[in-house]
Amino acid sequence: MARDLSEVRFLTVAEVADMMRVSTMTVYRMVHAGDLPAIRFGRSFRIPESAVATAIETPIADVG
């Protein structure tokens, strides 16, 4: 196993939306599209903090 699960910090969709300054619906779209990995707990999702950091640091392609 690459990392012990006790070292992983999971965030709620609302926390991720606040960090990324987007709506919760945008986070849900990213999760469902596979752009942001998440784990489902019951009816809610939890996103690893490391995945959020990677998504924020990944540059977006230039348009134009």
N, CA, C and O atoms as a CHARMM CRD file, in Angstrom:
* protein
*
  256
    1    1 MET  N      0.84200  -1.17600   0.00000 PROA 1      0.00000
    2    1 MET  CA     0.00000   0.00000   0.00000 PROA 1      0.00000
    3    1 MET  C      0.88500   1.23800   0.00000 PROA 1      0.00000
    4    1 MET  O      1.82700   1.33100   0.78800 PROA 1      0.00000
    5    2 ALA  N      0.59000   2.17600  -0.87100 PROA 2      0.00000
    6    2 ALA  CA     1.43400   3.34600  -1.02500 PROA 2      0.00000
    7    2 ALA  C      1.41700   4.23800   0.21800 PROA 2      0.00000
    8    2 ALA  O      2.46000   4.72500   0.65300 PROA 2      0.00000
    9    3 ARG  N      0.23000   4.44700   0.78300 PROA 3      0.00000
   10    3 ARG  CA     0.10400   5.28900   1.97400 PROA 3      0.00000
   11    3 ARG  C     -0.83600   4.62200   2.95600 PROA 3      0.00000
   12    3 ARG  O     -1.78500   3.93600   2.57700 PROA 3      0.00000
   13    4 ASP  N     -0.54900   4.83800   4.21200 PROA 4      0.00000
   14    4 ASP  CA    -1.43200   4.34700   5.25000 PROA 4      0.00000
   15    4 ASP  C     -2.67400   5.23900   5.26900 PROA 4      0.00000
   16    4 ASP  O     -2.55900   6.46300   5.21000 PROA 4      0.00000
   17    5 LEU  N     -3.85200   4.63500   5.35100 PROA 5      0.00000
   18    5 LEU  CA    -5.09000   5.41900   5.31700 PROA 5      0.00000
   19    5 LEU  C     -5.21600   6.38500   6.48600 PROA 5      0.00000
   20    5 LEU  O     -5.94900   7.37000   6.39200 PROA 5      0.00000
   21    6 SER  N     -4.51700   6.12500   7.58200 PROA 6      0.00000
   22    6 SER  CA    -4.57700   7.04900   8.71100 PROA 6      0.00000
   23    6 SER  C     -3.90600   8.38400   8.37700 PROA 6      0.00000
   24    6 SER  O     -4.13900   9.38300   9.05700 PROA 6      0.00000
   25    7 GLU  N     -3.07400   8.40000   7.33000 PROA 7      0.00000
   26    7 GLU  CA    -2.39200   9.62600   6.91900 PROA 7      0.00000
   27    7 GLU  C     -3.20900  10.44700   5.92900 PROA 7      0.00000
   28    7 GLU  O     -2.88400  11.60900   5.68300 PROA 7      0.00000
   29    8 VAL  N     -4.25600   9.87200   5.36000 PROA 8      0.00000
   30    8 VAL  CA    -5.04900  10.55000   4.34700 PROA 8      0.00000
   31    8 VAL  C     -6.13000  11.39200   5.01400 PROA 8      0.00000
   32    8 VAL  O     -6.83200  10.92100   5.90800 PROA 8      0.00000
   33    9 ARG  N     -6.25700  12.63300   4.57600 PROA 9      0.00000
   34    9 ARG  CA    -7.30300  13.51400   5.09100 PROA 9      0.00000
   35    9 ARG  C     -8.35600  13.67300   4.00500 PROA 9      0.00000
   36    9 ARG  O     -8.04200  14.03800   2.87300 PROA 9      0.00000
   37   10 PHE  N     -9.60200  13.39700   4.35600 PROA 10     0.00000
   38   10 PHE  CA   -10.70100  13.49400   3.40900 PROA 10     0.00000
   39   10 PHE  C    -11.50200  14.76300   3.66300 PROA 10     0.00000
   40   10 PHE  O    -11.69700  15.17400   4.80700 PROA 10     0.00000
   41   11 LEU  N    -11.96200  15.37600   2.57600 PROA 11     0.00000
   42   11 LEU  CA   -12.73700  16.60700   2.64900 PROA 11     0.00000
   43   11 LEU  C    -14.13900  16.37600   2.10000 PROA 11     0.00000
   44   11 LEU  O    -14.34800  15.50600   1.25500 PROA 11     0.00000
   45   12 THR  N    -15.08700  17.15300   2.58000 PROA 12     0.00000
   46   12 THR  CA   -16.44300  17.08600   2.05000 PROA 12     0.00000
   47   12 THR  C    -16.51300  17.89300   0.75400 PROA 12     0.00000
   48   12 THR  O    -15.60800  18.66500   0.43900 PROA 12     0.00000
   49   13 VAL  N    -17.58600  17.70200   0.02200 PROA 13     0.00000
   50   13 VAL  CA   -17.78900  18.45000  -1.22100 PROA 13     0.00000
   51   13 VAL  C    -17.84300  19.95100  -0.92100 PROA 13     0.00000
   52   13 VAL  O    -17.28000  20.75100  -1.66800 PROA 13     0.00000
   53   14 ALA  N    -18.50400  20.32700   0.14600 PROA 14     0.00000
   54   14 ALA  CA   -18.59700  21.74600   0.51000 PROA 14     0.00000
   55   14 ALA  C    -17.22000  22.33500   0.83300 PROA 14     0.00000
   56   14 ALA  O    -16.92500  23.46600   0.44500 PROA 14     0.00000
   57   15 GLU  N    -16.38400  21.58200   1.53400 PROA 15     0.00000
   58   15 GLU  CA   -15.03300  22.05900   1.85400 PROA 15     0.00000
   59   15 GLU  C    -14.20400  22.23300   0.59100 PROA 15     0.00000
   60   15 GLU  O    -13.47100  23.21200   0.45100 PROA 15     0.00000
   61   16 VAL  N    -14.32300  21.27600  -0.33200 PROA 16     0.00000
   62   16 VAL  CA   -13.58000  21.36500  -1.59700 PROA 16     0.00000
   63   16 VAL  C    -14.06600  22.56800  -2.40600 PROA 16     0.00000
   64   16 VAL  O    -13.25400  23.30400  -2.96600 PROA 16     0.00000
   65   17 ALA  N    -15.36700  22.76900  -2.47100 PROA 17     0.00000
   66   17 ALA  CA   -15.92300  23.90500  -3.20900 PROA 17     0.00000
   67   17 ALA  C    -15.40700  25.21700  -2.63200 PROA 17     0.00000
   68   17 ALA  O    -15.07800  26.14100  -3.37700 PROA 17     0.00000
   69   18 ASP  N    -15.33700  25.29700  -1.31300 PROA 18     0.00000
   70   18 ASP  CA   -14.82900  26.50200  -0.66800 PROA 18     0.00000
   71   18 ASP  C    -13.35500  26.71600  -0.98400 PROA 18     0.00000
   72   18 ASP  O    -12.94100  27.84300  -1.25900 PROA 18     0.00000
   73   19 MET  N    -12.56400  25.66300  -0.94900 PROA 19     0.00000
   74   19 MET  CA   -11.13000  25.76900  -1.24800 PROA 19     0.00000
   75   19 MET  C    -10.88500  26.20400  -2.69100 PROA 19     0.00000
   76   19 MET  O     -9.99900  27.01400  -2.96600 PROA 19     0.00000
   77   20 MET  N    -11.68600  25.65000  -3.61300 PROA 20     0.00000
   78   20 MET  CA   -11.49600  25.92600  -5.03500 PROA 20     0.00000
   79   20 MET  C    -12.27500  27.15800  -5.50100 PROA 20     0.00000
   80   20 MET  O    -12.13000  27.60500  -6.63900 PROA 20     0.00000
   81   21 ARG  N    -13.10600  27.70000  -4.59700 PROA 21     0.00000
   82   21 ARG  CA   -13.94200  28.85900  -4.90800 PROA 21     0.00000
   83   21 ARG  C    -14.85200  28.60400  -6.10100 PROA 21     0.00000
   84   21 ARG  O    -14.95200  29.41400  -7.02200 PROA 21     0.00000
   85   22 VAL  N    -15.51100  27.45400  -6.05300 PROA 22     0.00000
   86   22 VAL  CA   -16.50700  27.08000  -7.05200 PROA 22     0.00000
   87   22 VAL  C    -17.75000  26.60800  -6.31100 PROA 22     0.00000
   88   22 VAL  O    -17.74800  26.51100  -5.08400 PROA 22     0.00000
   89   23 SER  N    -18.80600  26.31500  -7.05300 PROA 23     0.00000
   90   23 SER  CA   -20.02700  25.82800  -6.40800 PROA 23     0.00000
   91   23 SER  C    -19.89200  24.34100  -6.09800 PROA 23     0.00000
   92   23 SER  O    -19.03600  23.65300  -6.65400 PROA 23     0.00000
   93   24 THR  N    -20.74200  23.86100  -5.21200 PROA 24     0.00000
   94   24 THR  CA   -20.73700  22.43400  -4.89000 PROA 24     0.00000
   95   24 THR  C    -21.11400  21.61300  -6.11400 PROA 24     0.00000
   96   24 THR  O    -20.61700  20.50100  -6.28700 PROA 24     0.00000
   97   25 MET  N    -21.99500  22.15000  -6.97500 PROA 25     0.00000
   98   25 MET  CA   -22.38300  21.43300  -8.19300 PROA 25     0.00000
   99   25 MET  C    -21.18600  21.22700  -9.11000 PROA 25     0.00000
  100   25 MET  O    -21.08100  20.18800  -9.76100 PROA 25     0.00000
  101   26 THR  N    -20.29000  22.19100  -9.17200 PROA 26     0.00000
  102   26 THR  CA   -19.08000  22.04800  -9.97900 PROA 26     0.00000
  103   26 THR  C    -18.22100  20.90500  -9.45000 PROA 26     0.00000
  104   26 THR  O    -17.66900  20.12900 -10.23000 PROA 26     0.00000
  105   27 VAL  N    -18.10800  20.80200  -8.13700 PROA 27     0.00000
  106   27 VAL  CA   -17.32900  19.71200  -7.53700 PROA 27     0.00000
  107   27 VAL  C    -17.98500  18.37000  -7.86100 PROA 27     0.00000
  108   27 VAL  O    -17.29800  17.41400  -8.22300 PROA 27     0.00000
  109   28 TYR  N    -19.31700  18.29500  -7.73200 PROA 28     0.00000
  110   28 TYR  CA   -20.01900  17.05400  -8.07600 PROA 28     0.00000
  111   28 TYR  C    -19.78800  16.68700  -9.54300 PROA 28     0.00000
  112   28 TYR  O    -19.58700  15.51500  -9.86100 PROA 28     0.00000
  113   29 ARG  N    -19.81400  17.66900 -10.43000 PROA 29     0.00000
  114   29 ARG  CA   -19.55400  17.39800 -11.85600 PROA 29     0.00000
  115   29 ARG  C    -18.14900  16.85900 -12.06400 PROA 29     0.00000
  116   29 ARG  O    -17.94700  15.93000 -12.84600 PROA 29     0.00000
  117   30 MET  N    -17.17500  17.44000 -11.36400 PROA 30     0.00000
  118   30 MET  CA   -15.79000  16.97600 -11.48300 PROA 30     0.00000
  119   30 MET  C    -15.65400  15.53800 -10.98300 PROA 30     0.00000
  120   30 MET  O    -14.92800  14.73900 -11.57400 PROA 30     0.00000
  121   31 VAL  N    -16.34500  15.21200  -9.90300 PROA 31     0.00000
  122   31 VAL  CA   -16.30700  13.85600  -9.35300 PROA 31     0.00000
  123   31 VAL  C    -16.92700  12.87200 -10.34100 PROA 31     0.00000
  124   31 VAL  O    -16.34300  11.82900 -10.63200 PROA 31     0.00000
  125   32 HSD  N    -18.10500  13.20400 -10.85400 PROA 32     0.00000
  126   32 HSD  CA   -18.80100  12.29700 -11.77100 PROA 32     0.00000
  127   32 HSD  C    -18.07600  12.15600 -13.11100 PROA 32     0.00000
  128   32 HSD  O    -18.17700  11.11400 -13.75900 PROA 32     0.00000
  129   33 ALA  N    -17.34700  13.19300 -13.53400 PROA 33     0.00000
  130   33 ALA  CA   -16.58600  13.13200 -14.78100 PROA 33     0.00000
  131   33 ALA  C    -15.26800  12.38000 -14.61100 PROA 33     0.00000
  132   33 ALA  O    -14.61200  12.04100 -15.59600 PROA 33     0.00000
  133   34 GLY  N    -14.88500  12.12300 -13.36900 PROA 34     0.00000
  134   34 GLY  CA   -13.62200  11.44000 -13.12100 PROA 34     0.00000
  135   34 GLY  C    -12.42900  12.37000 -13.02400 PROA 34     0.00000
  136   34 GLY  O    -11.29000  11.91300 -12.93100 PROA 34     0.00000
  137   35 ASP  N    -12.68000  13.67500 -13.04600 PROA 35     0.00000
  138   35 ASP  CA   -11.59600  14.65200 -12.94400 PROA 35     0.00000
  139   35 ASP  C    -11.08100  14.79700 -11.51900 PROA 35     0.00000
  140   35 ASP  O     -9.95900  15.25500 -11.30200 PROA 35     0.00000
  141   36 LEU  N    -11.89700  14.41000 -10.55700 PROA 36     0.00000
  142   36 LEU  CA   -11.54300  14.51300  -9.14800 PROA 36     0.00000
  143   36 LEU  C    -11.92000  13.19400  -8.47400 PROA 36     0.00000
  144   36 LEU  O    -13.10400  12.87600  -8.35800 PROA 36     0.00000
  145   37 PRO  N    -10.92900  12.42800  -8.03100 PROA 37     0.00000
  146   37 PRO  CA   -11.24800  11.13900  -7.39700 PROA 37     0.00000
  147   37 PRO  C    -11.96600  11.34300  -6.06900 PROA 37     0.00000
  148   37 PRO  O    -11.66400  12.27700  -5.32600 PROA 37     0.00000
  149   38 ALA  N    -12.90600  10.47200  -5.78200 PROA 38     0.00000
  150   38 ALA  CA   -13.67600  10.57600  -4.54800 PROA 38     0.00000
  151   38 ALA  C    -14.11000   9.19400  -4.09100 PROA 38     0.00000
  152   38 ALA  O    -14.15800   8.24000  -4.86900 PROA 38     0.00000
  153   39 ILE  N    -14.42100   9.11900  -2.81800 PROA 39     0.00000
  154   39 ILE  CA   -14.93300   7.88900  -2.21700 PROA 39     0.00000
  155   39 ILE  C    -16.33700   8.19200  -1.74200 PROA 39     0.00000
  156   39 ILE  O    -16.59800   9.24700  -1.16500 PROA 39     0.00000
  157   40 ARG  N    -17.23400   7.26300  -1.98900 PROA 40     0.00000
  158   40 ARG  CA   -18.61900   7.46400  -1.58200 PROA 40     0.00000
  159   40 ARG  C    -18.85100   6.82800  -0.21400 PROA 40     0.00000
  160   40 ARG  O    -18.55800   5.65100  -0.00700 PROA 40     0.00000
  161   41 PHE  N    -19.37900   7.61800   0.71300 PROA 41     0.00000
  162   41 PHE  CA   -19.77300   7.15100   2.03500 PROA 41     0.00000
  163   41 PHE  C    -21.27400   7.36200   2.15300 PROA 41     0.00000
  164   41 PHE  O    -21.73300   8.48600   2.35700 PROA 41     0.00000
  165   42 GLY  N    -22.03100   6.29200   2.02700 PROA 42     0.00000
  166   42 GLY  CA   -23.48000   6.42600   2.06600 PROA 42     0.00000
  167   42 GLY  C    -23.95100   7.25900   0.89600 PROA 42     0.00000
  168   42 GLY  O    -23.75100   6.88900  -0.26100 PROA 42     0.00000
  169   43 ARG  N    -24.57900   8.38500   1.19700 PROA 43     0.00000
  170   43 ARG  CA   -25.08900   9.26200   0.14600 PROA 43     0.00000
  171   43 ARG  C    -24.17200  10.44800  -0.13300 PROA 43     0.00000
  172   43 ARG  O    -24.50700  11.30100  -0.95400 PROA 43     0.00000
  173   44 SER  N    -23.03300  10.51600   0.52800 PROA 44     0.00000
  174   44 SER  CA   -22.13700  11.65000   0.33600 PROA 44     0.00000
  175   44 SER  C    -20.78700  11.19000  -0.20000 PROA 44     0.00000
  176   44 SER  O    -20.45000  10.00700  -0.16000 PROA 44     0.00000
  177   45 PHE  N    -20.02800  12.15500  -0.70200 PROA 45     0.00000
  178   45 PHE  CA   -18.69800  11.88500  -1.23100 PROA 45     0.00000
  179   45 PHE  C    -17.64900  12.50100  -0.31000 PROA 45     0.00000
  180   45 PHE  O    -17.88700  13.51700   0.34400 PROA 45     0.00000
  181   46 ARG  N    -16.48700  11.86000  -0.27900 PROA 46     0.00000
  182   46 ARG  CA   -15.32300  12.41100   0.40800 PROA 46     0.00000
  183   46 ARG  C    -14.17200  12.40600  -0.59100 PROA 46     0.00000
  184   46 ARG  O    -13.93500  11.41900  -1.28600 PROA 46     0.00000
  185   47 ILE  N    -13.46800  13.52300  -0.64600 PROA 47     0.00000
  186   47 ILE  CA   -12.39000  13.69700  -1.60400 PROA 47     0.00000
  187   47 ILE  C    -11.07400  13.80100  -0.84600 PROA 47     0.00000
  188   47 ILE  O    -10.97100  14.58300   0.09900 PROA 47     0.00000
  189   48 PRO  N    -10.06000  13.02300  -1.24600 PROA 48     0.00000
  190   48 PRO  CA    -8.76100  13.14000  -0.57000 PROA 48     0.00000
  191   48 PRO  C     -8.16900  14.54100  -0.76500 PROA 48     0.00000
  192   48 PRO  O     -8.21600  15.10300  -1.85900 PROA 48     0.00000
  193   49 GLU  N     -7.62400  15.07700   0.29400 PROA 49     0.00000
  194   49 GLU  CA    -7.04300  16.41700   0.23100 PROA 49     0.00000
  195   49 GLU  C     -5.92100  16.48300  -0.80100 PROA 49     0.00000
  196   49 GLU  O     -5.74800  17.50600  -1.46300 PROA 49     0.00000
  197   50 SER  N     -5.17000  15.41300  -0.94000 PROA 50     0.00000
  198   50 SER  CA    -4.07900  15.38800  -1.92300 PROA 50     0.00000
  199   50 SER  C     -4.60900  15.51000  -3.34900 PROA 50     0.00000
  200   50 SER  O     -3.95000  16.10700  -4.20000 PROA 50     0.00000
  201   51 ALA  N     -5.78800  14.95500  -3.62200 PROA 51     0.00000
  202   51 ALA  CA    -6.38500  15.05600  -4.95800 PROA 51     0.00000
  203   51 ALA  C     -6.80600  16.49300  -5.25400 PROA 51     0.00000
  204   51 ALA  O     -6.70200  16.95500  -6.39100 PROA 51     0.00000
  205   52 VAL  N     -7.28200  17.19600  -4.23000 PROA 52     0.00000
  206   52 VAL  CA    -7.66500  18.59800  -4.40100 PROA 52     0.00000
  207   52 VAL  C     -6.42000  19.43200  -4.69400 PROA 52     0.00000
  208   52 VAL  O     -6.43400  20.28400  -5.58300 PROA 52     0.00000
  209   53 ALA  N     -5.34800  19.18700  -3.95000 PROA 53     0.00000
  210   53 ALA  CA    -4.10200  19.92400  -4.17200 PROA 53     0.00000
  211   53 ALA  C     -3.58400  19.69300  -5.58300 PROA 53     0.00000
  212   53 ALA  O     -3.12700  20.62900  -6.23900 PROA 53     0.00000
  213   54 THR  N     -3.65100  18.45300  -6.05300 PROA 54     0.00000
  214   54 THR  CA    -3.20000  18.13000  -7.40700 PROA 54     0.00000
  215   54 THR  C     -4.06500  18.84000  -8.43700 PROA 54     0.00000
  216   54 THR  O     -3.54000  19.37700  -9.41200 PROA 54     0.00000
  217   55 ALA  N     -5.36800  18.85400  -8.24100 PROA 55     0.00000
  218   55 ALA  CA    -6.28000  19.51200  -9.18800 PROA 55     0.00000
  219   55 ALA  C     -6.03100  21.01700  -9.23600 PROA 55     0.00000
  220   55 ALA  O     -6.11300  21.62500 -10.30300 PROA 55     0.00000
  221   56 ILE  N     -5.73100  21.61800  -8.09400 PROA 56     0.00000
  222   56 ILE  CA    -5.47300  23.05700  -8.05700 PROA 56     0.00000
  223   56 ILE  C     -4.14700  23.38800  -8.73200 PROA 56     0.00000
  224   56 ILE  O     -4.03600  24.40500  -9.41600 PROA 56     0.00000
  225   57 GLU  N     -3.14700  22.54100  -8.54500 PROA 57     0.00000
  226   57 GLU  CA    -1.81300  22.81200  -9.08600 PROA 57     0.00000
  227   57 GLU  C     -1.67200  22.48300 -10.56200 PROA 57     0.00000
  228   57 GLU  O     -0.74900  22.97200 -11.21500 PROA 57     0.00000
  229   58 THR  N     -2.57300  21.66000 -11.10600 PROA 58     0.00000
  230   58 THR  CA    -2.48600  21.25800 -12.50300 PROA 58     0.00000
  231   58 THR  C     -2.87900  22.42500 -13.39400 PROA 58     0.00000
  232   58 THR  O     -3.98400  22.95300 -13.27700 PROA 58     0.00000
  233   59 PRO  N     -1.97100  22.83200 -14.29300 PROA 59     0.00000
  234   59 PRO  CA    -2.29600  23.97000 -15.14900 PROA 59     0.00000
  235   59 PRO  C     -3.37600  23.61400 -16.16100 PROA 59     0.00000
  236   59 PRO  O     -3.48000  22.47500 -16.61400 PROA 59     0.00000
  237   60 ILE  N     -4.16400  24.60500 -16.49700 PROA 60     0.00000
  238   60 ILE  CA    -5.21900  24.43600 -17.50200 PROA 60     0.00000
  239   60 ILE  C     -4.62300  24.87800 -18.83900 PROA 60     0.00000
  240   60 ILE  O     -3.86400  25.84500 -18.89700 PROA 60     0.00000
  241   61 ALA  N     -4.96900  24.16900 -19.90000 PROA 61     0.00000
  242   61 ALA  CA    -4.44600  24.48700 -21.21900 PROA 61     0.00000
  243   61 ALA  C     -4.84900  25.90700 -21.62200 PROA 61     0.00000
  244   61 ALA  O     -5.95700  26.35400 -21.32600 PROA 61     0.00000
  245   62 ASP  N     -3.94500  26.60400 -22.29600 PROA 62     0.00000
  246   62 ASP  CA    -4.23100  27.95800 -22.77900 PROA 62     0.00000
  247   62 ASP  C     -5.28000  27.91700 -23.87200 PROA 62     0.00000
  248   62 ASP  O     -5.25700  27.05900 -24.75500 PROA 62     0.00000
  249   63 VAL  N     -6.18300  28.84900 -23.79100 PROA 63     0.00000
  250   63 VAL  CA    -7.20900  28.95300 -24.83000 PROA 63     0.00000
  251   63 VAL  C     -6.89600  30.18000 -25.65900 PROA 63     0.00000
  252   63 VAL  O     -6.89200  31.30100 -25.15000 PROA 63     0.00000
  253   64 GLY  N     -6.63900  29.97100 -26.91300 PROA 64     0.00000
  254   64 GLY  CA    -6.39400  31.10000 -27.81800 PROA 64     0.00000
  255   64 GLY  C     -4.98900  31.29100 -28.04700 PROA 64     0.00000
  256   64 GLY  O     -4.60100  32.19700 -28.78400 PROA 64     0.00000
